[in-house]
Amino acid sequence: MPPTSPYEASHAEDRREILDEIARLRDALTRKIRSSVKGSTDGIIIARLCAGLTLDEWDEIIQDGHFMHWLALPASGDATPHLARLQRTLEELAHQTRHDPLTGLANRRAFEKVLKMELERSYRSGTSLSLAILDLDDFKAVNDTYGHLCGDRVLVGIAGTLLGHKRGYDLAARIGGEEFALILPGSGLMQAETTLMRLLDESRGRQVTCEGVADPVGVTCSAGLVCTKGKMHLTVERFIGMADKALYEAKAQGKNRIVKAPIPDLLETPQATLVHAQEKQFLFTGPDT
């Protein structure tokens, strides 16, 4: 490697100073934000002129310091490259708020938002909606035996299986450490179960090769499945709770299987049906005495 020139050394020193300054400011602002009143919408934008700094150099700095939330605009000249960079940054940040960074699936926040919307749609239109919650069996043993990097590869592999079996309008999400979910709009219980059976069959046969591990690593999944016919209004919490209960039952029965929750529409008679029945009773038998 050739010796570092005085220019390169000076350039590297400038970058270190900028990195240190931004890092100190970020830490101070983070402490301030944590001590602020929760839920406050007040805030400011802080600008700092960095004379002579180019957009390419700024890209290197934000990568080195992980300053992805920091935005840059030119002091003069054509702002188009900077605005394009700003747009890409905003798109990346929006994607990060909705997706799990490891698997690329929707995260818990996006999952609950979509599930609420689909439950409302199901109730308005009277159409079926199914939800599956899946959990990897004995996943802790994978991390303990082969390490977390290998565990991450297993999680990415399961995410790929989910993506391979969902339709374009289904939603696959990672909602916990080794817990995943699949929202299936328009799917009845039998159709959703068929999809899950294929998914679990593939997951049983999927083997992941991990560095430093002699044999491929595989895991199985347990799944809880719940379906509504759209005949009654259901909250996100209740619908998830029913799928979770079915998942726990699958674990208790020996894992590596699907357990279906009772259809909530059949557990309770909708209020409108009760009113209609009471009206018919009044017409034919008169009021109760």
NORLIN-V399479 format. One record per residue. N is the residue number from 1. RES is the residue in one small letter. SS is DSSP state (helix for helix, strand for strand, loop for the rest). PHI is phi in degrees with one decimal (999 if undefined). Layout:
n: <N & N>
res: <RES & RES>
ss: <SS & SS>
phi: <PHI & PHI>
This chain:
n: <1 & 2 & 3 & 4 & 5 & 6 & 7 & 8 & 9 & 10 & 11 & 12 & 13 & 14 & 15 & 16 & 17 & 18 & 19 & 20 & 21 & 22 & 23 & 24 & 25 & 26 & 27 & 28 & 29 & 30 & 31 & 32 & 33 & 34 & 35 & 36 & 37 & 38 & 39 & 40 & 41 & 42 & 43 & 44 & 45 & 46 & 47 & 48 & 49 & 50 & 51 & 52 & 53 & 54 & 55 & 56 & 57 & 58 & 59 & 60 & 61 & 62 & 63 & 64 & 65 & 66 & 67 & 68 & 69 & 70 & 71 & 72 & 73 & 74 & 75 & 76 & 77 & 78 & 79 & 80 & 81 & 82 & 83 & 84 & 85 & 86 & 87 & 88 & 89 & 90 & 91 & 92 & 93 & 94 & 95 & 96 & 97 & 98 & 99 & 100 & 101 & 102 & 103 & 104 & 105 & 106 & 107 & 108 & 109 & 110 & 111 & 112 & 113 & 114 & 115 & 116 & 117 & 118 & 119 & 120 & 121 & 122 & 123 & 124 & 125 & 126 & 127 & 128 & 129 & 130 & 131 & 132 & 133 & 134 & 135 & 136 & 137 & 138 & 139 & 140 & 141 & 142 & 143 & 144 & 145 & 146 & 147 & 148 & 149 & 150 & 151 & 152 & 153 & 154 & 155 & 156 & 157 & 158 & 159 & 160 & 161 & 162 & 163 & 164 & 165 & 166 & 167 & 168 & 169 & 170 & 171 & 172 & 173 & 174 & 175 & 176 & 177 & 178 & 179 & 180 & 181 & 182 & 183 & 184 & 185 & 186 & 187 & 188 & 189 & 190 & 191 & 192 & 193 & 194 & 195 & 196 & 197 & 198 & 199 & 200 & 201 & 202 & 203 & 204 & 205 & 206 & 207 & 208 & 209 & 210 & 211 & 212 & 213 & 214 & 215 & 216 & 217 & 218 & 219 & 220 & 221 & 222 & 223 & 224 & 225 & 226 & 227 & 228 & 229 & 230 & 231 & 232 & 233 & 234 & 235 & 236 & 237 & 238 & 239 & 240 & 241 & 242 & 243 & 244 & 245 & 246 & 247 & 248 & 249 & 250 & 251 & 252 & 253 & 254 & 255 & 256 & 257 & 258 & 259 & 260 & 261 & 262 & 263 & 264 & 265 & 266 & 267 & 268 & 269 & 270 & 271 & 272 & 273 & 274 & 275 & 276 & 277 & 278 & 279 & 280 & 281 & 282 & 283 & 284 & 285 & 286 & 287 & 288 & 289>
res: <m & p & p & t & s & p & y & e & a & s & h & a & e & d & r & r & e & i & l & d & e & i & a & r & l & r & d & a & l & t & r & k & i & r & s & s & v & k & g & s & t & d & g & i & i & i & a & r & l & c & a & g & l & t & l & d & e & w & d & e & i & i & q & d & g & h & f & m & h & w & l & a & l & p & a & s & g & d & a & t & p & h & l & a & r & l & q & r & t & l & e & e & l & a & h & q & t & r & h & d & p & l & t & g & l & a & n & r & r & a & f & e & k & v & l & k & m & e & l & e & r & s & y & r & s & g & t & s & l & s & l & a & i & l & d & l & d & d & f & k & a & v & n & d & t & y & g & h & l & c & g & d & r & v & l & v & g & i & a & g & t & l & l & g & h & k & r & g & y & d & l & a & a & r & i & g & g & e & e & f & a & l & i & l & p & g & s & g & l & m & q & a & e & t & t & l & m & r & l & l & d & e & s & r & g & r & q & v & t & c & e & g & v & a & d & p & v & g & v & t & c & s & a & g & l & v & c & t & k & g & k & m & h & l & t & v & e & r & f & i & g & m & a & d & k & a & l & y & e & a & k & a & q & g & k & n & r & i & v & k & a & p & i & p & d & l & l & e & t & p & q & a & t & l & v & h & a & q & e & k & q & f & l & f & t & g & p & d & t>
ss: <loop & loop & loop & loop & loop & helix & helix & helix & helix & helix & helix & helix & helix & helix & helix & helix & helix & helix & helix & helix & helix & helix & helix & helix & helix & helix & helix & helix & helix & helix & helix & helix & helix & helix & helix & loop & loop & loop & loop & loop & loop & loop & loop & loop & loop & loop & loop & loop & loop & loop & loop & loop & loop & loop & helix & helix & helix & helix & helix & helix & helix & helix & helix & helix & helix & loop & loop & loop & loop & loop & loop & loop & loop & loop & loop & loop & loop & loop & loop & helix & helix & helix & helix & helix & helix & helix & helix & helix & helix & helix & helix & helix & helix & helix & helix & helix & helix & helix & strand & loop & loop & loop & loop & loop & loop & strand & loop & helix & helix & helix & helix & helix & helix & helix & helix & helix & helix & helix & helix & helix & helix & helix & helix & helix & helix & loop & loop & loop & strand & strand & strand & strand & strand & strand & strand & strand & loop & loop & helix & helix & helix & helix & helix & helix & helix & helix & loop & helix & helix & helix & helix & helix & helix & helix & helix & helix & helix & helix & helix & helix & helix & helix & helix & helix & helix & loop & loop & loop & loop & loop & strand & strand & strand & strand & loop & loop & loop & loop & strand & strand & strand & strand & strand & strand & strand & loop & loop & loop & helix & helix & helix & helix & helix & helix & helix & helix & helix & helix & helix & helix & helix & helix & helix & helix & helix & loop & loop & strand & loop & loop & loop & loop & loop & loop & loop & loop & strand & loop & loop & loop & strand & strand & strand & strand & strand & strand & strand & strand & loop & loop & loop & loop & loop & loop & loop & helix & helix & helix & helix & helix & helix & helix & helix & helix & helix & helix & helix & helix & helix & helix & helix & helix & loop & loop & loop & loop & loop & strand & strand & strand & loop & loop & loop & helix & helix & helix & helix & loop & loop & loop & helix & helix & helix & helix & helix & helix & helix & helix & helix & helix & helix & helix & helix & helix & helix & loop & loop & loop & loop>
phi: <999 & -67.8 & -63.7 & -71.4 & -75.1 & -56.9 & -65.2 & -64.6 & -64.3 & -65.1 & -63.2 & -64.4 & -65.2 & -60.6 & -63.1 & -62.9 & -64.3 & -64.5 & -59.0 & -63.7 & -64.4 & -65.5 & -63.0 & -64.3 & -65.9 & -60.8 & -63.3 & -65.3 & -67.0 & -62.4 & -63.8 & -66.2 & -63.7 & -65.1 & -88.4 & -76.3 & -66.9 & -67.2 & 85.7 & -69.8 & -101.8 & -75.0 & -178.8 & -137.0 & -106.5 & -104.3 & -112.6 & -140.5 & -73.3 & -117.2 & -62.1 & 85.0 & -81.3 & -96.2 & -64.5 & -62.8 & -65.1 & -63.9 & -59.4 & -64.9 & -65.9 & -68.9 & -70.3 & -64.1 & -98.5 & 56.1 & -97.6 & -67.4 & -87.2 & -95.1 & -113.8 & -129.7 & -132.3 & -75.2 & -75.3 & -160.1 & 84.9 & -73.4 & -89.7 & -56.5 & -60.4 & -69.8 & -67.8 & -64.2 & -63.5 & -60.7 & -62.9 & -62.9 & -63.1 & -63.1 & -65.9 & -65.7 & -66.0 & -62.7 & -65.2 & -64.3 & -72.4 & -112.0 & -126.7 & -74.4 & -66.3 & -79.4 & -96.5 & 80.4 & -76.1 & -59.6 & -93.2 & -60.5 & -62.0 & -66.9 & -58.1 & -65.7 & -65.2 & -67.5 & -63.1 & -60.5 & -63.4 & -70.9 & -63.8 & -65.5 & -64.0 & -60.9 & -68.2 & -66.1 & -98.0 & 67.9 & -107.5 & -73.6 & -146.9 & -117.1 & -132.9 & -116.4 & -116.3 & -118.2 & -136.2 & -71.4 & -78.0 & 54.9 & -69.0 & -58.2 & -65.5 & -65.1 & -62.6 & -68.1 & -85.8 & -112.2 & 99.5 & -70.9 & -64.5 & -67.7 & -58.7 & -63.2 & -65.3 & -64.7 & -61.9 & -63.2 & -64.9 & -65.2 & -60.0 & -63.4 & -63.8 & -59.5 & -63.8 & -73.4 & -111.5 & -92.3 & -82.7 & -60.8 & -100.0 & -76.7 & -123.7 & -104.2 & -140.5 & -103.5 & -110.5 & -162.1 & -55.3 & -121.0 & -111.4 & -126.5 & -141.4 & -136.8 & -96.6 & -123.1 & -65.0 & 79.6 & -94.4 & -78.1 & -63.7 & -68.0 & -64.8 & -65.7 & -64.6 & -61.8 & -59.9 & -66.5 & -62.0 & -64.4 & -64.3 & -68.3 & -61.4 & -68.1 & -65.2 & -64.3 & -91.2 & -77.1 & -121.1 & -111.9 & -91.6 & -115.7 & -63.0 & 83.2 & -110.9 & -65.7 & -106.2 & -59.6 & -108.4 & -135.9 & -138.2 & -111.5 & -125.8 & -112.0 & -141.1 & -111.6 & -125.3 & -134.1 & -139.4 & -115.8 & -90.6 & 79.1 & -90.1 & -146.3 & -80.0 & -125.4 & -83.5 & -59.0 & -63.2 & -69.1 & -64.2 & -63.5 & -59.6 & -68.4 & -66.4 & -62.1 & -62.2 & -65.3 & -63.4 & -61.1 & -67.4 & -62.1 & -64.4 & -66.9 & -80.9 & 124.9 & 70.7 & 56.9 & -159.2 & -113.0 & -121.6 & -98.9 & -78.3 & -59.4 & -70.7 & -60.3 & -63.0 & -92.7 & -77.6 & -128.9 & -79.8 & -54.8 & -58.1 & -62.4 & -67.4 & -62.5 & -62.1 & -62.6 & -64.9 & -66.9 & -65.0 & -63.7 & -62.4 & -65.3 & -66.1 & -94.8 & -121.8 & 83.0 & -67.5 & -63.9 & -116.3>
